[in-house]
């Protein structure tokens, strides 16, 4: 009998549950960066609240980013039927980056005018996107991990959206240093139309795959 631990017995559900816990902690740490000013006059309170606006906006941005990662992570793990050491390692790398997001969020909220702040933020988020893609590629290439009925071509079609997102996020790093921190943050707005166009490409890939199977 093989005495080595069976990673398959961990199950995708347990991996999902552990991952959900990390996402919940990361979301909670984000809000801890918001502080209520104490012992201020009415006029000073208004000024203090205005000073907190960048931190509030950064919190909303990061909460949305973490939420999108959470939804996408569940979609990715729904493609898997078993957990292997490789899948477990890639998932841990991804979760490390998710847990790290509150740190660049704090930097961006407190030093939004410094190019280093959006550069660090974009780097962490971009690496998380790449880690997410690595999970998808691993599942695509491993029939022993991939759920029956999930065709590799469908997973390849779904790689377009995160790939384009990674390009935009990493492109904002040199923009921050060569142009300005504000310009780098505005670059992130390109993610909205890009994700929309990529979603159309994914739907087209699904339709083509369905036609091939008929």
C-alpha positions as CSV (number, residue, x, y, z in Angstrom):
1,X,0.0,0.0,0.0
2,X,1.2,3.5,-0.9
3,X,1.9,5.4,2.4
4,X,2.2,8.8,0.7
5,X,-0.6,11.3,1.4
6,X,-3.4,11.4,-1.1
7,X,-4.0,14.9,-2.2
8,X,-7.0,13.8,-4.3
9,X,-8.8,13.0,-1.0
10,X,-8.6,16.6,0.0
11,X,-11.3,17.3,-2.5
12,X,-12.1,20.4,-4.5
13,X,-14.7,21.4,-2.0
14,X,-12.2,21.6,0.9
15,X,-9.8,23.6,-1.3
16,X,-12.6,26.0,-2.1
17,X,-13.6,26.3,1.5
18,X,-10.0,27.1,2.5
19,X,-9.7,29.6,-0.3
20,X,-12.9,31.3,0.7
21,X,-11.4,31.8,4.2
22,X,-8.4,33.6,2.7
23,X,-10.6,35.8,0.6
24,X,-12.8,36.7,3.6
25,X,-9.7,37.6,5.7
26,X,-8.3,39.8,2.8
27,X,-11.6,41.6,2.5
28,X,-11.8,42.2,6.2
29,X,-8.2,43.6,6.3
30,X,-9.1,46.1,3.6
31,X,-11.7,47.8,5.7
32,X,-9.4,48.0,8.7
33,X,-7.4,50.6,6.8
34,X,-10.3,53.1,7.1
35,X,-10.0,55.1,10.3
36,X,-12.5,57.4,11.9
37,X,-10.9,60.7,13.2
38,X,-11.5,61.3,16.9
39,X,-11.8,64.4,19.0
40,X,-12.1,66.9,16.1
41,X,-14.2,70.0,15.8
42,X,-16.9,70.0,13.1
43,X,-14.7,71.9,10.7
44,X,-11.7,69.6,11.3
45,X,-13.9,66.5,11.0
46,X,-15.0,67.6,7.5
47,X,-11.4,68.1,6.6
48,X,-10.5,64.7,8.1
49,X,-13.2,63.0,6.1
50,X,-12.0,64.7,2.9
51,X,-8.5,63.4,3.6
52,X,-9.9,59.9,3.9
53,X,-11.5,60.0,0.5
54,X,-8.5,58.4,-1.3
55,X,-8.4,55.6,1.2
56,X,-12.2,55.0,0.8
57,X,-11.9,54.9,-3.0
58,X,-9.0,52.6,-2.9
59,X,-10.9,50.3,-0.5
60,X,-13.9,50.2,-2.9
61,X,-11.5,49.4,-5.8
62,X,-9.7,46.6,-3.9
63,X,-12.9,45.1,-2.6
64,X,-14.2,44.9,-6.2
65,X,-10.9,43.4,-7.3
66,X,-11.0,40.8,-4.6
67,X,-14.6,40.1,-5.4
68,X,-13.9,39.5,-9.1
69,X,-11.0,37.2,-8.2
70,X,-13.2,35.3,-5.8
71,X,-15.9,34.7,-8.4
72,X,-13.3,33.7,-11.0
73,X,-11.5,31.4,-8.6
74,X,-14.7,29.5,-8.0
75,X,-15.3,29.2,-11.7
76,X,-11.8,27.8,-12.2
77,X,-12.0,25.2,-9.5
78,X,-15.4,24.1,-10.8
79,X,-13.4,22.8,-13.8
80,X,-11.4,20.4,-11.6
81,X,-12.5,17.1,-10.2
82,X,-9.5,16.3,-8.0
83,X,-6.7,18.1,-6.2
84,X,-3.0,17.2,-6.9
85,X,0.2,18.6,-5.4
86,X,0.7,20.8,-8.4
87,X,-2.8,22.3,-8.2
88,X,-2.5,22.8,-4.5
89,X,0.8,24.6,-4.9
90,X,-0.5,26.9,-7.6
91,X,-3.6,27.7,-5.5
92,X,-1.4,28.5,-2.5
93,X,0.7,30.9,-4.6
94,X,-2.5,32.6,-5.8
95,X,-3.9,32.9,-2.3
96,X,-0.6,34.4,-1.0
97,X,-1.1,37.2,-3.6
98,X,-4.7,37.7,-2.6
99,X,-3.8,38.0,1.1
100,X,-1.1,40.6,0.1
101,X,-3.6,42.9,-1.6
102,X,-4.4,44.9,1.6
103,X,-0.8,46.1,1.7
104,X,-0.6,47.8,-1.7
105,X,-4.2,49.0,-1.1
106,X,-2.9,50.9,2.0
107,X,0.0,52.3,0.0
108,X,-2.3,53.5,-2.8
109,X,-4.6,55.1,-0.3
110,X,-1.9,57.0,1.6
111,X,0.5,57.8,-1.2
112,X,-1.6,57.9,-4.3
113,X,0.5,60.7,-5.8
114,X,3.7,58.7,-5.6
115,X,4.3,56.6,-8.7
116,X,5.6,53.7,-6.5
117,X,2.2,53.2,-4.9
118,X,0.2,52.4,-8.1
119,X,3.2,50.5,-9.4
120,X,3.3,48.2,-6.4
121,X,-0.5,47.8,-6.5
122,X,-0.5,46.9,-10.2
123,X,2.3,44.4,-9.7
124,X,0.6,42.5,-7.0
125,X,-2.8,42.4,-8.9
126,X,-1.0,41.5,-12.1
127,X,0.8,38.6,-10.5
128,X,-2.5,37.4,-9.0
129,X,-4.0,37.4,-12.5
130,X,-1.0,35.4,-13.8
131,X,-1.4,32.9,-10.9
132,X,-5.1,32.6,-11.8
133,X,-4.1,31.8,-15.4
134,X,-1.6,29.3,-14.2
135,X,-4.4,27.4,-12.4
136,X,-6.5,27.4,-15.6
137,X,-3.6,26.2,-17.7
138,X,-2.7,23.4,-15.2
139,X,-6.3,22.1,-15.3
140,X,-6.4,22.4,-19.1
141,X,-3.3,20.2,-19.5
142,X,-4.1,17.6,-16.9
143,X,-6.9,15.2,-17.8
144,X,-6.6,13.5,-14.5
145,X,-7.5,16.8,-12.8
146,X,-9.9,18.2,-15.3
147,X,-13.6,17.4,-14.8
148,X,-15.1,15.0,-17.4
149,X,-16.8,16.8,-20.2
150,X,-14.7,20.0,-19.8
151,X,-12.9,20.4,-23.1
152,X,-9.4,22.0,-23.1
153,X,-10.5,24.3,-26.0
154,X,-13.1,26.0,-23.7
155,X,-10.5,26.7,-21.1
156,X,-8.2,28.2,-23.7
157,X,-10.9,30.5,-24.9
158,X,-11.4,31.7,-21.3
159,X,-7.7,32.6,-21.0
160,X,-8.2,35.6,-23.3
161,X,-9.8,37.9,-20.7
162,X,-7.2,37.5,-17.9
163,X,-4.4,37.7,-20.4
164,X,-5.6,41.1,-21.7
165,X,-6.2,42.2,-18.1
166,X,-2.6,41.3,-17.2
167,X,-1.3,43.3,-20.1
168,X,-3.2,46.4,-19.1
169,X,-2.3,46.1,-15.4
170,X,1.4,45.6,-16.0
171,X,1.5,48.3,-18.7
172,X,0.4,50.8,-16.0
173,X,3.7,50.3,-14.1
174,X,5.9,52.1,-16.6
175,X,3.1,54.7,-17.1
176,X,3.3,55.5,-13.4
177,X,7.0,56.3,-13.6
178,X,7.2,57.8,-17.1
179,X,4.0,59.9,-16.9
180,X,2.3,60.1,-13.5
181,X,0.6,58.1,-10.8
182,X,-2.8,59.5,-11.9
183,X,-2.2,58.4,-15.5
184,X,-1.4,54.9,-14.3
185,X,-4.6,54.7,-12.3
186,X,-6.6,56.0,-15.3
187,X,-5.0,53.2,-17.4
188,X,-6.9,50.7,-15.3
189,X,-10.2,52.0,-16.7
190,X,-9.2,50.3,-19.9
191,X,-10.0,47.0,-18.1
192,X,-13.8,47.7,-18.4
193,X,-14.0,47.7,-22.3
194,X,-11.3,45.1,-22.6
195,X,-13.2,42.7,-20.3
196,X,-16.4,43.3,-22.2
197,X,-14.7,42.6,-25.6
198,X,-12.9,39.6,-24.2
199,X,-16.2,38.2,-22.8
200,X,-17.7,38.4,-26.3
201,X,-14.7,36.4,-27.5
202,X,-15.2,33.8,-24.8
203,X,-18.9,33.4,-25.8
204,X,-17.9,33.0,-29.4
205,X,-15.4,30.3,-28.5
206,X,-18.1,28.5,-26.5
207,X,-20.5,28.6,-29.5
208,X,-17.8,27.4,-31.9
209,X,-17.0,24.5,-29.5
210,X,-20.6,23.6,-29.3
211,X,-20.8,23.5,-33.1
212,X,-17.8,21.2,-33.3
213,X,-19.3,18.8,-30.8
214,X,-22.5,18.4,-32.9
